[in-house]
Amino acid sequence: MPGREWAVGRMPTERSRPIVLVEGAVFDNPLDADRKVFRLRWQAATEQVPAPAMTSASGER
């Protein structure tokens, strides 16, 4: 989707606080943003860094 960007952010525990954007987590398609969210959640749940993705949705490494 040309001209659009998707960013990943962390929700604070207090609803009155602003969402904090994850540094360097801005993507040109929603699939890559979703993959980043999955990887962050995986890392938080398992304390392990998941293997890198083979390619992005846009075909880039």
N, C-alpha and C positions, 0 to 999 in steps of 0.2 A: 504494500500500500504506500505508494510514493508520497513523500511529504508529511508522513505521520510518524510519531515517536511514542514508544511505550517505555515507562520508567518503573523500576521496582522500588518499593518503599516498605518500611517497617511500621506497623501500627503500634502506637504506644499503649501501655497498660491503662493510662488515664485517657478517657475519651476527649477531654478538653485540650489535650496536648496535640501538636501538629504531627502529621506523618513525616517520618524521617526517610529521605531518599537514600538508597544504597549507592555509594559512590561508584561511578563507572558502569552502572546498570541501566543504560538507556539503549533501546533497541529499535530497529526499523520495522519490526514485525512482532505480532503478539506471541507467536510460537516460541521465539527465542527468549522473550521476557518470561513466559511460562516455564521454560526449561530452567532459567535462572532461579525462579522461585522454588521449583522442585529441588534443585541442587542445594539451596540454602536451607530448606526444611530438612532435607536428608542429612546434611551436615549437623544441624542442630539436634536431630533425633538420635543419630548414631555416633556423633563425634568423629566421623570419618569423612574425608573429602571424597566425593564420588569421582569416578574416572571421567576424564574430559570427553565431551561429545565428539563424535567423528566429524560431523559437519553441522552448520547452522541451517535453519530453514531457508536462508538465502543462498545456501551452497558454499558458504565460506567456512574456513577452518578456524 
